[in-house]
Amino acid sequence: MSALPSGPGRRLLLHGALVLGAGAVGAGQAAALPRAAAGGGAEVIAETFSGRRIVDLVVESAALGRPAGVRLLTPEDWHARRPVHRWPVLLLLPGGDGDHLAWTRDYGIHGLSALRHTLVVMPEMPLFGFCTDWWNHGEGGPPAVETFHLREVLPLVERHYGAGTRRVVAGQSQGGFGAVSYTARHRGLFRAPASYSGFVHPLQHPRAVRAAMDHLGLEWTALWGDPVRQRAIWQAHDPAYLAHRLSGIPVRLSCGDGRLGPLDPPGTLPDEHIPGLEDPDAPFPADVLSPTEWIMREENEALAPVLRAAGARVTTRFHAGTHDPAYWSREFTASLPMLLRALR
């Protein structure tokens, strides 16, 4: 798998940096898709075959209020067996830039022999969509990212592209949050999540959400509301408050520490400065080049013991390094054995 070169542009919040992105079903059982319009409002309006195994879809999404892209990496025998066979599914979520093509374009996952018998589903996301249905001050409506991913895309690929009901999920940065949050919020829908530098405990650093969204000119309370007045909404998405729903489920968390690591080339520059990101009472260490990753590390280190105490089967890999795709590429490969075991 190829790794992208590092650099300041690769670690901006626009690449997915700092912001995101109960039931009785057993961890090994398949669950029905989330209730509410099982695929209603979503239809394929364009389909392109790019190479032997890649299919690009344009989906008209009611949840997003616009057409959206989905890339599929199909199993090697997909064309011949598609009418009758059902394959296990790996849902791969993008970072905060919403770019669903990075997994193949930049990381080359289509070259991994381990994925020859898995249907990989890679949906896009609006810029800083946070893998969530935005609260929008109580009005709801677009962007309803969670609905797009789980209630539109997954039913659609089940109906038309051979997706089965054995599923795992993984994501980078904001998508890493989504992987763990989705698995907890929809118990039994996924057999395992993996998060690479995910913002997996947003209530620990709500100021980071505000700073990043303010920096991009987005209304930060439109996401989940105010973290005090609408705390219940934040908790309903924060994996640290949903830990009991991950009991018995394998979870992989990986994250750098914001300092230079082995995959950061000489001359790596600091992250873009985000006003309001740093807590004056807890400044970033002087040798941290990627405050985003430092915050992610605090989130992951806080979440891991909470999940373990709740009975989740947690594995972690905390390493030196910045908030950079080179690490996400490496950690995706490292997490594949766990994810594929869960699909058996």
Number of C-alpha atoms within 10 A of each C-alpha: 17 14 16 16 13 21 18 16 14 19 25 22 26 18 24 32 31 32 30 26 33 12 11 9 15 14 20 17 14 17 20 14 19 17 10 10 13 18 24 15 15 24 17 17 11 12 14 11 12 12 7 13 17 17 17 18 20 18 23 19 23 20 22 20 14 12 17 19 20 21 24 24 24 26 22 16 12 21 13 9 13 16 11 7 13 18 23 20 26 25 23 25 30 30 36 28 22 24 20 21 18 15 24 18 11 15 21 14 20 20 12 11 9 13 18 17 16 22 26 26 23 26 26 23 30 18 18 26 27 30 31 24 20 22 19 18 13 10 9 13 15 20 25 24 24 21 25 28 24 20 22 27 26 25 22 20 17 16 12 11 21 22 25 19 20 21 28 25 26 27 27 36 36 32 33 33 33 36 31 31 27 23 25 29 21 19 24 26 25 29 29 30 32 33 31 33 39 35 38 35 25 26 21 16 17 17 16 23 21 19 20 22 20 15 15 14 9 15 12 18 17 15 24 22 20 17 17 11 9 14 13 15 16 21 17 15 24 25 29 26 19 21 23 18 25 30 21 19 24 20 27 24 25 26 32 28 24 27 22 20 14 13 18 20 12 10 9 14 16 20 23 15 13 18 11 15 22 17 11 8 6 7 10 17 11 7 11 18 24 28 28 30 29 24 27 30 24 18 22 26 18 15 20 21 15 18 24 18 13 16 17 20 17 20 15 16 14 14 16 16 23 33 36 30 26 22 26 24 21 16 21 22 14 14 22 16 11 17 23 20 12 19 19 10
